[in-house]
Amino acid sequence: MDKIDDLVIQLRSSDPEAAGQAQKELIMIGEPAVPSLIQCLGNVEDLLAEIAGYAIVEIGIPAIPALIEGLRCDYVWGRGEWIISLLADIGKPALPALIDALGDGDKIVRCRAAEALGEIEDASAIPALINAMREKSKDADMHHDYSWVVCSKAVNALVKIGAPAVPAQVEVLADDDEDVISRASEVLVKIGKPSVPALIDAFLDSNAKVRSGAADALGKIMDVPSIPALVRVLMDDDIRVQIKAANALRNICKESTTIGTLDEIEKRLLEGYAAINKKYWNHERLANAGYEISKLMNEAAQKKNSLASKRDIHLGDIPKPPKKGGMYRTLNPKHRTISGSAMRRTVRNG
């Protein structure tokens, strides 16, 4: 042990050759040297921490148990962050120990293990991270409760893993805990466009909670090509799903700020309307869905006029739907039937 202590002292040498030689010898010693090398992490001497950190990574797999134990340290500034970084550098061999650490009784260990798994970005950690995302608060005082921090770290880790985490997150939308559903939705939204195909597929799920959560997430991702799918969901049997789809469509339209995007929105709305008109032409919910689309079309037209005015681009007047007859009357929920000629005019004008 005295030799290890002497070599650690030598790491601080201002002579690069001496420090380098000490580093090599500590790497050769291997696992027994790791606890002493960890003591060099997180100090104000950044160069010392870098030299010690490199040695730990070179030791590799034998260093993992001591690094996991080192995650408990919360009294040396920066040491936890160094250990997370080193475990990430060791990579996949550290996964089993980090996954086990997500179940540790120490909240600090759980937080840092989740963070390290996010840095490694390996899909095999997804089930364990989802379990961590379900962690419930055990302390009424949020200032002394780390459960929400563990959940937050797990969410961030799943976001970093990205597309491979999407299918499992869609399944979580069926959870009974609204907080867990909210976290799964957050993951899907932050992953963004790679989530869209799975969310659209989720509209076929028999569970209304999954369909509702999928519509809500798509509205926050604001993916314009998903509009026809959201329009179809306006015809869902469950009113909660219909409302989420309508809110999603409104959000996509509201947050769009370019004429080109608004043109695309109008096109997609008409595409979706044509599809539901063909499938549900005699269904009582069709008029309500059509009326919702009419309002969105009008809002998009008004935004286009406003943007054109600000940019001094002359697009001509975009007409409002007439109060009687035509598209407005056709899509008004008071009128329960939709004429084929009116539908053809709507699609042709789009």
NORKA-V958910 format. One record per backbone hydrogen bond with DSSP energy under -1.0 kcal/mol. NH is the residue of the N-H (numbers start at 1). CO is the residue of the C=O. Records with the same first field share a line. If there is no record, write none. Layout:
# NORKA-V958910
NH: CO, CO
This chain:
# NORKA-V958910
5: 1
6: 2
7: 3
8: 4
9: 5
10: 6
11: 7
12: 9
13: 10
19: 15
20: 16
21: 17
22: 18
23: 19
24: 20
25: 21
26: 22
27: 23
28: 24
29: 25
30: 26
33: 30
34: 31
37: 33
38: 34
39: 35
40: 37
41: 38
46: 44
49: 45
50: 46
51: 47
52: 48
53: 49
54: 50
55: 51
56: 52
57: 53
58: 54
59: 55
60: 56
63: 60
64: 61
67: 63
68: 64
69: 65
70: 66
71: 68
72: 69
73: 70
79: 76
82: 78
83: 79
84: 80
85: 81
86: 82
87: 83
88: 84
89: 85
90: 86
91: 87
94: 91
95: 92
98: 94
99: 95
100: 96
101: 97
103: 100
104: 101
110: 106
111: 107
112: 108
113: 109
114: 110
115: 111
116: 112
117: 113
118: 114
119: 115
120: 116
121: 117
125: 122
126: 123
129: 125
130: 126
131: 127
132: 128
133: 129
135: 132
144: 141
150: 146
151: 147
152: 148
153: 149
154: 150
155: 151
156: 152
157: 153
158: 154
159: 155
160: 156
161: 157
162: 158
165: 162
166: 163
169: 165
170: 166
171: 167
172: 168
174: 171
175: 172
181: 177
182: 178
183: 179
184: 180
185: 181
186: 182
187: 183
188: 184
189: 185
190: 186
191: 187
192: 188
195: 192
196: 193
199: 195
200: 196
201: 197
202: 198
203: 200
204: 201
205: 202
211: 207
212: 208
213: 209
214: 210
215: 211
216: 212
217: 213
218: 214
219: 215
220: 216
221: 217
222: 218
226: 223
227: 224
230: 226
231: 227
232: 228
233: 229
234: 231
235: 232
236: 233
242: 238
243: 239
244: 240
245: 241
246: 242
247: 243
248: 244
249: 245
250: 246
251: 247
252: 248
253: 249
254: 250
255: 251
262: 258
263: 259
264: 260
265: 261
266: 262
267: 263
268: 264
269: 265
270: 266
271: 267
272: 268
273: 269
274: 270
275: 271
276: 272
277: 273
278: 274
279: 275
280: 276
283: 280
286: 283
289: 285
290: 286
291: 287
292: 288
293: 289
294: 290
295: 291
296: 292
297: 293
298: 294
299: 295
300: 296
301: 297
302: 298
303: 299
304: 300
305: 301
306: 302
307: 303
308: 304
309: 305
310: 306
311: 307
313: 308
329: 325
330: 326
331: 327
332: 328
335: 332
343: 339
344: 340
345: 341
346: 342
347: 343
348: 344
349: 345
350: 346
